[in-house]
């Protein structure tokens, strides 16, 4: 299973690198679906993941950021994003086959990371990026099973998610339907980007403040 997973991660990294070569300077500075990262910052994050900081460096960074893990991650990605775009893309290609993981993560995290961040990059640019069905299913189930940082089962309590293009049903309650990629965005907290592409009686629950609170 891990070999197939890592082959998908490599293919996604390489394919995304090809897409990035076509971007204009203005597109590189576009706000991504990640609230504090531009397209450039998200790309930098993906490119540096296989050579991420050691546990010791992470601890030092967390001390400097006063324990704010989001601020730490944001800042190291932004620092790497200062390199020319050509170098960032080249690094993404160079390390595409790497199986190195940051501390406290897993291969499932690597797959989820590249699939979701690929959407974070292309959707604000008005572009589409297909998500392989088997990989998307694995990523969504992994995100659904996690607590932090998505807390999907808590946020989406009382809703049953059904994919219209894949064999997927998770949760229980009022139905919400959509494509696998849009459900993956919803489960990982990209609610605003996902909502226009979803339907079903459970939509009223998705729009209520208690559900969207993290």
Phi and psi in degrees as GROMACS dihedral restraints (atoms count N, CA, C in turn):
[ dihedral_restraints ]
;  ai    aj    ak    al  type     phi  dphi    fc
    3     4     5     6     1   -61.5    20    10
    4     5     6     7     1   -37.9    20    10
    6     7     8     9     1   -61.9    20    10
    7     8     9    10     1   -43.5    20    10
    9    10    11    12     1   -66.3    20    10
   10    11    12    13     1   -40.9    20    10
   12    13    14    15     1   -60.9    20    10
   13    14    15    16     1   -48.5    20    10
   15    16    17    18     1   -68.0    20    10
   16    17    18    19     1   -31.3    20    10
   18    19    20    21     1   -63.7    20    10
   19    20    21    22     1   -38.3    20    10
   21    22    23    24     1   -67.4    20    10
   22    23    24    25     1   -42.7    20    10
   24    25    26    27     1   -58.7    20    10
   25    26    27    28     1   -46.4    20    10
   27    28    29    30     1   -60.7    20    10
   28    29    30    31     1   -46.5    20    10
   30    31    32    33     1   -62.2    20    10
   31    32    33    34     1   -40.3    20    10
   33    34    35    36     1   -66.9    20    10
   34    35    36    37     1   -41.0    20    10
   36    37    38    39     1   -62.5    20    10
   37    38    39    40     1   -44.9    20    10
   39    40    41    42     1   -67.8    20    10
   40    41    42    43     1   -41.8    20    10
   42    43    44    45     1   -65.5    20    10
   43    44    45    46     1   -40.3    20    10
   45    46    47    48     1   -64.0    20    10
   46    47    48    49     1   -38.8    20    10
   48    49    50    51     1   -58.9    20    10
   49    50    51    52     1   -40.3    20    10
   51    52    53    54     1   -63.0    20    10
   52    53    54    55     1   -42.8    20    10
   54    55    56    57     1   -61.4    20    10
   55    56    57    58     1   -41.1    20    10
   57    58    59    60     1   -66.6    20    10
   58    59    60    61     1   -27.4    20    10
   60    61    62    63     1   -64.8    20    10
   61    62    63    64     1   -19.5    20    10
   63    64    65    66     1   -91.8    20    10
   64    65    66    67     1    -5.4    20    10
   66    67    68    69     1   -74.3    20    10
   67    68    69    70     1   146.1    20    10
   69    70    71    72     1   -84.9    20    10
   70    71    72    73     1   163.3    20    10
   72    73    74    75     1   -55.4    20    10
   73    74    75    76     1   -36.4    20    10
   75    76    77    78     1   -67.0    20    10
   76    77    78    79     1   -38.6    20    10
   78    79    80    81     1   -65.7    20    10
   79    80    81    82     1   -34.4    20    10
   81    82    83    84     1   -62.7    20    10
   82    83    84    85     1   -28.1    20    10
   84    85    86    87     1   -94.6    20    10
   85    86    87    88     1     0.7    20    10
   87    88    89    90     1   -63.7    20    10
   88    89    90    91     1   141.7    20    10
   90    91    92    93     1   -64.6    20    10
   91    92    93    94     1   126.9    20    10
   93    94    95    96     1   -82.3    20    10
   94    95    96    97     1  -177.2    20    10
   96    97    98    99     1   -71.2    20    10
   97    98    99   100     1   -14.5    20    10
   99   100   101   102     1   -81.2    20    10
  100   101   102   103     1   126.3    20    10
  102   103   104   105     1   -59.2    20    10
  103   104   105   106     1   -30.0    20    10
  105   106   107   108     1  -114.8    20    10
  106   107   108   109     1    12.3    20    10
  108   109   110   111     1  -125.7    20    10
  109   110   111   112     1   137.1    20    10
  111   112   113   114     1   -80.9    20    10
  112   113   114   115     1   174.1    20    10
  114   115   116   117     1   -55.2    20    10
  115   116   117   118     1   -40.6    20    10
  117   118   119   120     1   -62.8    20    10
  118   119   120   121     1   -42.6    20    10
  120   121   122   123     1   -65.6    20    10
  121   122   123   124     1   -41.8    20    10
  123   124   125   126     1   -64.0    20    10
  124   125   126   127     1   -42.3    20    10
  126   127   128   129     1   -61.8    20    10
  127   128   129   130     1   -41.8    20    10
  129   130   131   132     1   -61.2    20    10
  130   131   132   133     1   -41.5    20    10
  132   133   134   135     1   -58.9    20    10
  133   134   135   136     1   -46.4    20    10
  135   136   137   138     1   -65.2    20    10
  136   137   138   139     1   -39.2    20    10
  138   139   140   141     1   -68.2    20    10
  139   140   141   142     1   -33.0    20    10
  141   142   143   144     1   -91.6    20    10
  142   143   144   145     1    -9.4    20    10
  144   145   146   147     1   -54.8    20    10
  145   146   147   148     1   -45.1    20    10
  147   148   149   150     1   -67.3    20    10
  148   149   150   151     1   -15.0    20    10
  150   151   152   153     1  -122.1    20    10
  151   152   153   154     1    36.8    20    10
  153   154   155   156     1   -63.7    20    10
  154   155   156   157     1   163.7    20    10
  156   157   158   159     1   -59.0    20    10
  157   158   159   160     1   153.4    20    10
  159   160   161   162     1   -73.1    20    10
  160   161   162   163     1   170.0    20    10
  162   163   164   165     1   -59.6    20    10
  163   164   165   166     1   -39.4    20    10
  165   166   167   168     1   -62.5    20    10
  166   167   168   169     1   -44.0    20    10
  168   169   170   171     1   -65.3    20    10
  169   170   171   172     1   -35.9    20    10
  171   172   173   174     1   -64.0    20    10
  172   173   174   175     1   -42.8    20    10
  174   175   176   177     1   -62.0    20    10
  175   176   177   178     1   -42.0    20    10
  177   178   179   180     1   -63.2    20    10
  178   179   180   181     1   -43.4    20    10
  180   181   182   183     1   -63.7    20    10
  181   182   183   184     1   -37.8    20    10
  183   184   185   186     1   -67.7    20    10
  184   185   186   187     1   -35.2    20    10
  186   187   188   189     1   -63.6    20    10
  187   188   189   190     1   -44.5    20    10
  189   190   191   192     1   -65.1    20    10
  190   191   192   193     1   -32.7    20    10
  192   193   194   195     1   -92.8    20    10
  193   194   195   196     1    11.9    20    10
  195   196   197   198     1    58.0    20    10
  196   197   198   199     1    39.2    20    10
  198   199   200   201     1    82.2    20    10
  199   200   201   202     1     2.6    20    10
  201   202   203   204     1   -85.7    20    10
  202   203   204   205     1    99.5    20    10
  204   205   206   207     1   -66.3    20    10
  205   206   207   208     1   -31.6    20    10
  207   208   209   210     1   -67.4    20    10
  208   209   210   211     1   -42.8    20    10
  210   211   212   213     1   -64.3    20    10
  211   212   213   214     1   -39.0    20    10
  213   214   215   216     1   -61.7    20    10
  214   215   216   217     1   -50.4    20    10
  216   217   218   219     1   -61.9    20    10
  217   218   219   220     1   -40.5    20    10
  219   220   221   222     1   -61.2    20    10
  220   221   222   223     1   -45.6    20    10
  222   223   224   225     1   -70.3    20    10
  223   224   225   226     1   -38.5    20    10
  225   226   227   228     1   -71.8    20    10
  226   227   228   229     1   -32.6    20    10
  228   229   230   231     1   -67.6    20    10
  229   230   231   232     1   -42.6    20    10
  231   232   233   234     1   -64.7    20    10
  232   233   234   235     1   -35.3    20    10
  234   235   236   237     1   -65.0    20    10
  235   236   237   238     1   -42.8    20    10
  237   238   239   240     1   -69.2    20    10
  238   239   240   241     1   -29.9    20    10
  240   241   242   243     1   -68.7    20    10
  241   242   243   244     1    -9.0    20    10
  243   244   245   246     1   -72.6    20    10
  244   245   246   247     1   -16.2    20    10
  246   247   248   249     1   -68.6    20    10
  247   248   249   250     1   155.0    20    10
  249   250   251   252     1   -57.3    20    10
  250   251   252   253     1   147.2    20    10
  252   253   254   255     1   -58.1    20    10
  253   254   255   256     1   -34.9    20    10
  255   256   257   258     1   -61.6    20    10
  256   257   258   259     1   -37.6    20    10
  258   259   260   261     1   -71.8    20    10
  259   260   261   262     1   -35.8    20    10
  261   262   263   264     1   -65.4    20    10
  262   263   264   265     1   -44.3    20    10
  264   265   266   267     1   -64.2    20    10
  265   266   267   268     1   -42.0    20    10
  267   268   269   270     1   -61.7    20    10
  268   269   270   271     1   -38.6    20    10
  270   271   272   273     1   -68.0    20    10
  271   272   273   274     1   -38.6    20    10
  273   274   275   276     1   -61.4    20    10
  274   275   276   277     1   -40.3    20    10
  276   277   278   279     1   -69.6    20    10
  277   278   279   280     1   -44.2    20    10
  279   280   281   282     1   -61.4    20    10
  280   281   282   283     1   -36.8    20    10
  282   283   284   285     1  -102.9    20    10
  283   284   285   286     1    12.6    20    10
  285   286   287   288     1   -56.3    20    10
  286   287   288   289     1   -38.1    20    10
  288   289   290   291     1   -89.0    20    10
  289   290   291   292     1    -1.4    20    10
  291   292   293   294     1   -65.4    20    10
  292   293   294   295     1   139.8    20    10
  294   295   296   297     1  -107.7    20    10
  295   296   297   298     1    11.9    20    10
  297   298   299   300     1   -67.8    20    10
  298   299   300   301     1   140.5    20    10
  300   301   302   303     1  -126.1    20    10
  301   302   303   304     1   144.4    20    10
  303   304   305   306     1   -61.9    20    10
  304   305   306   307     1   157.8    20    10
  306   307   308   309     1   -56.1    20    10
  307   308   309   310     1   144.4    20    10
  309   310   311   312     1    68.8    20    10
  310   311   312   313     1    18.6    20    10
  312   313   314   315     1  -118.6    20    10
  313   314   315   316     1   177.5    20    10
  315   316   317   318     1  -138.9    20    10
  316   317   318   319     1   168.0    20    10
  318   319   320   321     1   -56.3    20    10
  319   320   321   322     1   -35.4    20    10
  321   322   323   324     1   -61.0    20    10
  322   323   324   325     1   -36.1    20    10
  324   325   326   327     1   -65.3    20    10
  325   326   327   328     1   -38.9    20    10
  327   328   329   330     1   -62.9    20    10
  328   329   330   331     1   -41.7    20    10
  330   331   332   333     1   -65.5    20    10
  331   332   333   334     1   -48.4    20    10
  333   334   335   336     1   -58.3    20    10
  334   335   336   337     1   -42.1    20    10
  336   337   338   339     1   -59.8    20    10
  337   338   339   340     1   -51.2    20    10
  339   340   341   342     1   -71.8    20    10
  340   341   342   343     1   -34.8    20    10
  342   343   344   345     1   -68.5    20    10
  343   344   345   346     1   -48.0    20    10
  345   346   347   348     1   -72.0    20    10
  346   347   348   349     1   -43.4    20    10
  348   349   350   351     1   -67.4    20    10
  349   350   351   352     1   -27.5    20    10
  351   352   353   354     1   -60.4    20    10
  352   353   354   355     1   -40.0    20    10
  354   355   356   357     1   -70.7    20    10
  355   356   357   358     1   -37.2    20    10
  357   358   359   360     1   -56.7    20    10
  358   359   360   361     1   -33.4    20    10
  360   361   362   363     1   -79.9    20    10
  361   362   363   364     1   -50.9    20    10
  363   364   365   366     1   -81.8    20    10
  364   365   366   367     1   -32.9    20    10
  366   367   368   369     1   -63.4    20    10
  367   368   369   370     1   -44.1    20    10
  369   370   371   372     1   -64.8    20    10
  370   371   372   373     1   -17.2    20    10
  372   373   374   375     1   -90.2    20    10
  373   374   375   376     1     2.3    20    10
  375   376   377   378     1    73.8    20    10
  376   377   378   379     1    20.7    20    10
  378   379   380   381     1  -105.4    20    10
  379   380   381   382     1   160.6    20    10
  381   382   383   384     1  -114.9    20    10
  382   383   384   385     1   150.5    20    10
  384   385   386   387     1  -143.2    20    10
  385   386   387   388     1   115.3    20    10
  387   388   389   390     1   -68.1    20    10
  388   389   390   391     1   144.0    20    10
  390   391   392   393     1  -109.6    20    10
  391   392   393   394     1   120.1    20    10
  393   394   395   396     1   -55.5    20    10
  394   395   396   397     1   133.4    20    10
  396   397   398   399     1   -57.8    20    10
  397   398   399   400     1   -51.4    20    10
  399   400   401   402     1   -63.7    20    10
  400   401   402   403     1   -40.4    20    10
  402   403   404   405     1   -67.8    20    10
  403   404   405   406     1   -40.9    20    10
  405   406   407   408     1   -63.7    20    10
  406   407   408   409     1   -40.0    20    10
  408   409   410   411     1   -63.5    20    10
  409   410   411   412     1   -44.3    20    10
  411   412   413   414     1   -62.3    20    10
  412   413   414   415     1   -42.1    20    10
  414   415   416   417     1   -66.4    20    10
  415   416   417   418     1   -42.2    20    10
  417   418   419   420     1   -66.6    20    10
  418   419   420   421     1   -43.6    20    10
  420   421   422   423     1   -62.0    20    10
  421   422   423   424     1   -37.6    20    10
  423   424   425   426     1   -65.1    20    10
  424   425   426   427     1   -46.4    20    10
  426   427   428   429     1   -62.8    20    10
  427   428   429   430     1   -37.8    20    10
  429   430   431   432     1   -66.0    20    10
  430   431   432   433     1   -33.9    20    10
  432   433   434   435     1   -79.3    20    10
  433   434   435   436     1   -15.1    20    10
  435   436   437   438     1   -79.2    20    10
  436   437   438   439     1   155.1    20    10
  438   439   440   441     1   -90.3    20    10
  439   440   441   442     1  -100.7    20    10
  441   442   443   444     1   -64.6    20    10
  442   443   444   445     1   142.2    20    10
  444   445   446   447     1   -96.7    20    10
  445   446   447   448     1    -2.8    20    10
  447   448   449   450     1   -91.3    20    10
  448   449   450   451     1   -34.3    20    10
  450   451   452   453     1    48.3    20    10
  451   452   453   454     1    44.7    20    10
  453   454   455   456     1   -62.0    20    10
  454   455   456   457     1   -44.6    20    10
  456   457   458   459     1   -64.2    20    10
  457   458   459   460     1   -31.9    20    10
  459   460   461   462     1   -75.9    20    10
  460   461   462   463     1   -45.7    20    10
  462   463   464   465     1   -64.1    20    10
  463   464   465   466     1   -34.9    20    10
  465   466   467   468     1  -107.4    20    10
  466   467   468   469     1    26.3    20    10
  468   469   470   471     1   -61.8    20    10
  469   470   471   472     1   135.6    20    10
  471   472   473   474     1    88.2    20    10
  472   473   474   475     1     9.1    20    10
  474   475   476   477     1  -127.5    20    10
  475   476   477   478     1   139.6    20    10
  477   478   479   480     1  -108.0    20    10
  478   479   480   481     1   119.8    20    10
  480   481   482   483     1   -95.3    20    10
  481   482   483   484     1   130.1    20    10
  483   484   485   486     1  -130.8    20    10
  484   485   486   487     1   129.1    20    10
  486   487   488   489     1   -83.7    20    10
  487   488   489   490     1   137.9    20    10
  489   490   491   492     1   -87.9    20    10
  490   491   492   493     1   -10.3    20    10
  492   493   494   495     1  -126.3    20    10
  493   494   495   496     1    14.3    20    10
  495   496   497   498     1  -158.3    20    10
  496   497   498   499     1   164.1    20    10
  498   499   500   501     1   -85.0    20    10
  499   500   501   502     1    83.7    20    10
  501   502   503   504     1  -144.0    20    10
  502   503   504   505     1   125.9    20    10
  504   505   506   507     1  -140.5    20    10
  505   506   507   508     1   122.1    20    10
  507   508   509   510     1  -133.9    20    10
  508   509   510   511     1   151.6    20    10
  510   511   512   513     1    81.3    20    10
  511   512   513   514     1   179.3    20    10
  513   514   515   516     1  -148.5    20    10
  514   515   516   517     1   145.5    20    10
  516   517   518   519     1   129.3    20    10
  517   518   519   520     1  -144.2    20    10
  519   520   521   522     1   -66.8    20    10
  520   521   522   523     1   132.4    20    10
  522   523   524   525     1   -72.6    20    10
  523   524   525   526     1   141.0    20    10
  525   526   527   528     1  -133.8    20    10
  526   527   528   529     1   128.0    20    10
  528   529   530   531     1  -118.8    20    10
  529   530   531   532     1   152.5    20    10
  531   532   533   534     1   178.0    20    10
  532   533   534   535     1   174.2    20    10
  534   535   536   537     1   -67.6    20    10
  535   536   537   538     1   154.7    20    10
  537   538   539   540     1   -53.9    20    10
  538   539   540   541     1   -45.8    20    10
  540   541   542   543     1   -61.3    20    10
  541   542   543   544     1   -37.8    20    10
  543   544   545   546     1   -72.5    20    10
  544   545   546   547     1   -36.2    20    10
  546   547   548   549     1   -66.9    20    10
  547   548   549   550     1   -34.9    20    10
  549   550   551   552     1   -63.6    20    10
  550   551   552   553     1   -40.0    20    10
  552   553   554   555     1   -64.2    20    10
  553   554   555   556     1   -41.7    20    10
  555   556   557   558     1   -61.8    20    10
  556   557   558   559     1   -47.8    20    10
  558   559   560   561     1   -63.1    20    10
  559   560   561   562     1   -32.3    20    10
  561   562   563   564     1   -94.3    20    10
  562   563   564   565     1    16.8    20    10
  564   565   566   567     1    89.2    20    10
  565   566   567   568     1     5.6    20    10
  567   568   569   570     1   -89.0    20    10
  568   569   570   571     1    55.0    20    10
  570   571   572   573     1   -61.1    20    10
  571   572   573   574     1   -46.8    20    10
  573   574   575   576     1   -60.4    20    10
  574   575   576   577     1   -38.6    20    10
  576   577   578   579     1   -72.4    20    10
  577   578   579   580     1   -30.4    20    10
  579   580   581   582     1   -81.8    20    10
  580   581   582   583     1   -36.6    20    10
  582   583   584   585     1   -51.5    20    10
  583   584   585   586     1   -44.3    20    10
  585   586   587   588     1   -63.1    20    10
  586   587   588   589     1   -15.0    20    10
  588   589   590   591     1  -107.0    20    10
  589   590   591   592     1     7.3    20    10
  591   592   593   594     1  -112.7    20    10
  592   593   594   595     1   161.2    20    10
  594   595   596   597     1  -151.7    20    10
  595   596   597   598     1   167.4    20    10
  597   598   599   600     1   125.1    20    10
  598   599   600   601     1   164.1    20    10
  600   601   602   603     1   -58.8    20    10
  601   602   603   604     1   -25.6    20    10
  603   604   605   606     1   -77.1    20    10
  604   605   606   607     1    -2.2    20    10
  606   607   608   609     1   -61.0    20    10
  607   608   609   610     1   -34.1    20    10
  609   610   611   612     1   -63.4    20    10
  610   611   612   613     1   -31.2    20    10
  612   613   614   615     1   -72.8    20    10
  613   614   615   616     1   -35.8    20    10
  615   616   617   618     1   -63.3    20    10
  616   617   618   619     1   -30.4    20    10
  618   619   620   621     1   -88.0    20    10
  619   620   621   622     1    -2.1    20    10
  621   622   623   624     1   -85.3    20    10
  622   623   624   625     1   139.3    20    10
  624   625   626   627     1   -54.5    20    10
  625   626   627   628     1   -40.5    20    10
  627   628   629   630     1   -59.3    20    10
  628   629   630   631     1   -35.1    20    10
  630   631   632   633     1   -73.0    20    10
  631   632   633   634     1   -35.0    20    10
  633   634   635   636     1   -80.8    20    10
  634   635   636   637     1   -10.8    20    10
  636   637   638   639     1   -70.1    20    10
  637   638   639   640     1   133.7    20    10
